[in-house]
Amino acid sequence: MAEETEQQQSDEKSRAQEVQERYERGQEKMKKIEEDPPENLEDWPTDEAKYTTFGGGEGDHGYEEGPEKKLGPSGVRHHEDGSVSIDGEKVDNPEEFKGEPIPGGPTDPNAPRLAGEDDTEVPEQ
């Protein structure tokens, strides 16, 4: 019986160590990504790094003080009329602040309609 308990503890320790190592690899990879963030969603990590928060933990620093600033200004707001403002001032060319639609998302013109959605066209934004 004691031998089984020792084996279980050993297995638990090795699993915990493996999880810790994956977590550390993810943090290292995310630190590299913070230096030069990818522009396209498909270029972001799909391994253990995707579970690591970009810019570190919440409350460590403000958006404008950390690597998140490289993703763009924090004061960008998209309005229902299609306009875009930064810190309350409308921009001249809102298209500069709009990304490509996420495949299958609500702004994807090629996404299949879902049950319950009406057939009216979604206005261009």
N, C-alpha and C positions, 0 to 999 in steps of 0.2 A: 504494500500500500504506500509506504513512504517513497519507494522507488518511482511509482507512478506520479506522485506529487512533485518530486524533483524533476522528472521529465517534463511535466506540464509547466513548471516554473521556467525551465530552460527554454522550452518552446515559446513561452510568452515573452521572455527576455529577448530572444532572437527576433521575434516579430516586432517588438517595440523598437529594437535597434534598427531594423530594416525600415520601418515607418519614419523614424527620425532621420535616417540617411536620405530617404526620398525627399523629405521635407527640406533638408539642407540643400540638396541638389536643385530643388525648385527655387529656393531663395537665391542661390547663386545665379541661376539662369535669369531670373527676373531682374536682378541687379544689372545684368548686361543689357537686358531689353530696355530698362529705364534710361540708359544712355542714349539709345536711338530707337524709340518706339515704332513698331510697324504701322503703316498707314492702312493696310487692308486687314479685315477681320480674319481671313484665312491664314495670315502670316503670324498670328499670335500662337503661343505654345499650346500643344494638345497633350503634353505629358504632365508630370507632376507640377510643373511651373504654373499651369493654368489654375491651380488651386491656391496660389500665392497672391496676395493682394499687391497690386501695382502701387508703388510708393510706400510700402510698409503698412504697419498697423494703423488703425483709426486713432486719431488723437496725437500721433507722433509729431505732426507738423501740419500747417495749413496748405491748401491746394497751391497757392502761389509761391510757397517756400520749398516745395519738393519737386520730384521728377514729373508729377502730374501736369505741371505747367507746360511741359513739352507736348501735351495732347491738345493744347489750345487754351484760349482765355477762359477763365472761370465764369465771366459775366455774360456769356452768350445765351440768348433766349430766342427760341423759335416761336413765332406768333401764328395764330390760326389763319390770318390773311396771307401767309407766306413770307412775311417780312422777318427780318432778323435784326436784333439789337444787341449791342455789347454795352454793358453797364448803363442801360437806359437810352443809348443813342442808336438810332437806326443806321444800318450800314448801307452803302451805296449799291453793293452787289451781293445780295443774300445767297446767290448760288455758290459763292466761295466757301460758305459755311455749311453746305449740305453735302453729305456723303452719298455714296451709292446705296440704293435700297438693299436691305438684308434679304437674301433669297428666301422666299416663302413668307416674308414679313408683311405687315399691313401696307407698306408703301411700294411693294414689289408689284409692278404691273402684270407680271406673268404668274403670280400666285393664284392657285385655284380658289374660287369663292367658297366660303364656308356655309354650312347650313344656317339659315336664319339671316344671312346677309342679303340686302336687296341688290337688284341688278343695276342700280344707278351708278354712273361713273363717279369715281373719287376725283375731286377737283385737283388740278395740278398745283403743287406747292413749290 
